[in-house]
Amino acid sequence: MPTKTTREPAELTQAASCGCGTDHDGDGRKAAGVDAEAKTRNLKRLRRIEGQVRGLQKMVEEDRYCADIMTQISSVHEALRAVGRELMRNHLKHCASSALRGTSEEAESMYDELVDLMYKHSR
């Protein structure tokens, strides 16, 4: 199957295998490897972010000052970016490196995926 340089997320999940070559049957793709410490850090960050979002909801309910809410939104954005950086590092370390060492088709698929990720997440 020829790869396209611009794919929609649904098309990525419908492929026969993900960029790292892991087969999946519609239940979702799995990472080729996950650093246990990074996973623990990400889960802690995400729980903290969840609390921040609940705090934002309360601030809106209480008609708090808009600038204060915007400041908290900025904090949530930065926390999510930190999780994204950690996930990107793991993806490059495990999934991408595995795919790039794999078949030519797996490598090409990963190149496309990485380019898509860079463009989507550089905004």
HELIX and SHEET records of a PDB file:
HELIX    1   1 PRO A    9  GLN A   14  1                                   6    
HELIX    2   2 ALA A   36  GLU A   61  1                                  26    
HELIX    3   3 CYS A   66  ASN A   90  1                                  25    
HELIX    4   4 HIS A   91  ALA A   96  3                                   6    
HELIX    5   5 SER A   97  ARG A  101  1                                   5    
HELIX    6   6 SER A  104  HIS A  121  1                                  18    
END                                                                             
